[in-house]
C-alpha cells in the first residue's frame, strides 16, 4: 500500500512539473500537434496517478493480488504510454509512438483488475 501511495505521489508531482514545462517551456519550440501530444501524456499520467492512489487506499482495506497487479499495471502504463509520448512529442521519433499502445493496453488491464477486485472484495 505505502509503495503505491509513494509512486502515486511522485507521479502526481511529475505530472504537474511536466504539464508546466509543456505549457511554458515547450511553447513555441515544438508544433501545436506535438504540444497536444505532450498534453495527452500529462493527462493520462494524472488520471492514472489517481488510479494508483485509489488502488493504494483500497489495499489498506483488503490485501489482494488483483490490487497489486492493478497498481503495477497503472505504473507500467504511465511509463510506457506517457513516457513514450513525452519523448515522441519533442523528437518526432515515430518508433516511440509504437510503444504507446502497449501502455494503453496495460492501463486497460489495470482497470479490469481493479474492477474485479472491487466486485470480489468490497
C-alpha positions as CSV (number, residue, x, y, z in Angstrom):
1,X,0.0,0.0,0.0
2,X,2.7,2.5,1.0
3,X,4.7,1.8,-2.1
4,X,1.8,2.6,-4.4
5,X,1.0,5.7,-2.4
6,X,4.5,6.9,-2.8
7,X,4.6,6.0,-6.5
8,X,1.3,7.9,-6.9
9,X,2.6,11.0,-5.1
10,X,5.7,11.1,-7.2
11,X,3.8,10.7,-10.4
12,X,1.4,13.4,-9.4
13,X,4.3,15.7,-8.7
14,X,5.9,14.8,-12.0
15,X,2.6,15.3,-13.9
16,X,2.3,18.8,-12.6
17,X,6.0,19.6,-13.4
18,X,5.8,18.1,-16.9
19,X,2.5,19.9,-17.6
20,X,4.0,23.2,-16.6
21,X,7.1,22.5,-18.7
22,X,5.0,21.7,-21.7
23,X,2.9,24.8,-21.3
24,X,5.8,27.2,-20.6
25,X,9.0,25.6,-21.7
26,X,7.9,24.0,-25.0
27,X,5.5,26.6,-26.2
28,X,6.9,28.0,-29.5
29,X,9.6,25.4,-29.6
30,X,7.5,22.4,-30.9
31,X,4.4,22.3,-33.1
32,X,0.9,22.6,-31.8
33,X,0.3,18.9,-32.7
34,X,3.4,18.0,-30.6
35,X,2.1,20.1,-27.7
36,X,-1.2,18.3,-27.9
37,X,0.6,15.0,-27.7
38,X,2.6,16.3,-24.7
39,X,-0.7,17.4,-23.1
40,X,-2.2,13.9,-23.7
41,X,0.8,12.4,-21.9
42,X,0.3,14.7,-18.9
43,X,-3.5,14.0,-18.8
44,X,-3.1,10.2,-18.9
45,X,-0.3,10.3,-16.3
46,X,-2.5,12.3,-13.9
47,X,-5.6,10.1,-14.4
48,X,-3.6,7.0,-13.7
49,X,-1.8,8.7,-10.8
50,X,-5.3,9.0,-9.3
51,X,-5.9,5.3,-10.1
52,X,-2.7,4.4,-8.3
53,X,-3.7,6.4,-5.2
54,X,-7.2,4.8,-5.2
55,X,-5.6,1.3,-5.6
56,X,-3.3,2.0,-2.7
57,X,-6.1,3.2,-0.4
58,X,-8.1,0.1,-1.3
59,X,-5.1,-2.1,-0.4
60,X,-5.5,-0.7,3.2
61,X,-8.9,-2.3,3.3
62,X,-8.0,-5.6,1.7
63,X,-4.8,-7.3,0.5
64,X,-5.3,-8.7,-2.9
65,X,-3.1,-9.8,-5.7
66,X,-5.6,-8.2,-8.1
67,X,-5.0,-4.8,-6.5
68,X,-1.2,-5.3,-6.5
69,X,-1.4,-6.2,-10.2
70,X,-3.6,-3.2,-11.0
71,X,-1.2,-0.9,-9.2
72,X,1.8,-2.2,-11.1
73,X,0.0,-2.1,-14.4
74,X,-1.1,1.5,-13.8
75,X,2.6,2.4,-13.1
76,X,3.9,0.5,-16.1
77,X,1.2,2.1,-18.3
78,X,2.3,5.5,-17.2
79,X,5.9,4.7,-18.1
80,X,5.0,3.2,-21.5
81,X,2.1,5.4,-22.5
82,X,3.1,8.8,-21.1
83,X,6.8,8.2,-21.2
84,X,6.8,7.3,-24.9
85,X,4.7,10.4,-25.7
86,X,7.0,12.7,-23.6
87,X,9.9,11.6,-25.8
88,X,8.0,11.4,-29.1
89,X,6.5,14.9,-28.8
90,X,9.7,16.9,-28.9
91,X,11.7,14.4,-31.1
92,X,9.2,13.1,-33.6
93,X,10.8,9.7,-33.5
94,X,8.0,7.5,-34.8
95,X,9.3,4.3,-33.3
96,X,8.5,5.7,-29.9
97,X,4.9,6.2,-30.8
98,X,4.7,2.4,-31.4
99,X,5.2,1.8,-27.7
100,X,2.2,4.0,-26.7
101,X,-0.5,1.4,-27.5
102,X,1.2,-1.1,-25.1
103,X,0.9,1.4,-22.4
104,X,-2.8,1.9,-23.2
105,X,-3.2,-1.9,-23.0
106,X,-1.6,-2.0,-19.6
107,X,-4.0,0.7,-18.4
108,X,-7.0,-1.3,-19.7
109,X,-5.9,-4.5,-17.9
110,X,-5.1,-2.5,-14.8
111,X,-8.7,-1.1,-14.8
112,X,-10.1,-4.5,-15.3
113,X,-8.1,-5.9,-12.4
114,X,-9.2,-3.0,-10.2
115,X,-12.9,-3.6,-11.2
116,X,-12.7,-7.3,-10.5
117,X,-11.0,-6.6,-7.1
118,X,-13.8,-4.2,-6.2
119,X,-16.5,-6.6,-7.1
120,X,-14.8,-9.5,-5.4
121,X,-13.6,-8.0,-2.2
122,X,-15.6,-4.8,-1.4
